Amino acid sequence: MAVDSTGHNIVVSDHGNRNVRKFDVNGHEKWSTKLPGHFLTGICCDEEDNILVMSYRTGQVLMIRNDGTFAGHLVEGLHHPEGMALTNGKLVVVDGGNNRVKVYQYSKKSRN
């Protein structure tokens, strides 16, 4: 679960149903985006409220735009990723299957 930059929206990686869901602070669902084939394990938001979510099964970090549309793959080649965070322009990823923590540059340029 993560909170966006406004503090008024909550995003959840629903691994059982393989989707990302966005709620307002009153618990009303704003949207849900299905990601078939993925087992979602971690989630966070960037400063533009894009949503980053991890797929344990495929070893990827995926991006969902603030409006719920799929934006693509940011990182691939992980082995059972378990968690991540954004800090100071860096995406920090726990690559559990490889017993590593990986750090990637995260900026507007890296997302385009």
C-alpha positions in Angstrom: 0.0 0.0 0.0 1.2 3.6 -0.7 -0.2 7.1 -0.5 0.2 9.6 -3.3 1.8 13.0 -3.0 -1.5 14.7 -2.2 -2.1 12.5 0.8 -5.7 12.0 -0.4 -5.3 8.8 -2.4 -4.2 5.3 -1.5 -3.0 2.8 -4.0 -2.9 -0.9 -3.3 -1.3 -3.9 -5.1 -3.9 -6.6 -4.9 -1.8 -9.6 -5.6 -4.6 -12.1 -5.3 -6.6 -10.5 -8.0 -3.5 -9.3 -9.9 -4.5 -5.6 -10.1 -3.6 -2.2 -8.8 -6.4 -0.3 -7.1 -6.7 3.4 -6.2 -9.0 4.7 -3.4 -9.8 8.1 -2.0 -9.4 8.7 1.7 -13.0 7.7 2.3 -12.4 4.2 0.8 -14.2 4.8 -2.5 -12.5 3.1 -5.4 -11.4 5.5 -8.1 -10.1 2.9 -10.5 -8.7 -0.6 -10.8 -6.1 -1.8 -13.4 -5.8 -5.5 -14.1 -2.3 -6.9 -14.7 -2.8 -10.5 -15.8 0.2 -12.8 -15.3 1.7 -10.8 -12.6 2.0 -11.5 -8.8 2.3 -8.0 -7.3 4.5 -7.6 -4.3 5.5 -4.0 -3.8 4.1 -0.6 -4.6 5.1 3.1 -4.3 4.3 6.5 -5.9 6.6 9.0 -7.5 6.4 12.8 -7.2 4.0 13.0 -10.2 1.8 10.3 -8.7 2.7 7.6 -11.2 2.5 4.2 -9.5 5.4 1.7 -9.5 4.5 -1.9 -8.8 6.6 -5.0 -8.6 5.8 -8.3 -10.3 7.3 -11.2 -8.3 6.5 -13.7 -11.0 8.0 -11.8 -14.0 10.8 -10.0 -12.1 9.8 -6.5 -13.3 8.9 -3.1 -12.0 5.9 -1.8 -13.9 4.5 1.7 -14.1 0.9 2.7 -14.0 0.0 6.3 -14.7 -2.0 8.4 -12.2 -5.2 7.8 -14.3 -4.8 4.0 -14.1 -3.4 3.3 -17.6 -0.4 1.0 -18.0 2.8 2.9 -18.9 5.3 0.1 -19.3 8.2 -1.7 -17.7 10.9 0.3 -15.9 13.1 -2.6 -14.7 13.4 -6.2 -15.9 15.6 -9.1 -15.0 14.9 -9.2 -11.2 14.6 -12.6 -9.5 11.7 -12.6 -7.0 11.6 -8.8 -6.2 10.2 -8.2 -2.7 10.1 -4.5 -2.0 11.1 -1.0 -3.3 11.2 2.6 -2.4 11.8 5.9 -4.2 14.2 8.3 -2.5 16.3 11.3 -3.7 15.8 10.4 -7.4 16.7 6.8 -6.9 14.6 3.6 -7.1 15.8 1.2 -4.5 14.7 -2.5 -5.2 15.1 -5.6 -3.1 16.0 -8.4 -5.5 15.3 -11.2 -3.1 16.0 -14.2 -5.3 19.5 -12.7 -6.0 20.1 -11.6 -2.3 20.8 -8.0 -3.5 19.6 -4.5 -3.1 19.7 -2.7 -6.5 19.7 1.1 -7.0 18.5 2.7 -10.2 18.4 6.4 -11.3 14.8 7.5 -11.4 14.0 10.8 -13.3 11.7 12.0 -16.0 14.4 11.1 -18.5 14.6 7.5 -17.3 10.8 7.1 -17.5 10.5 8.3 -21.1 
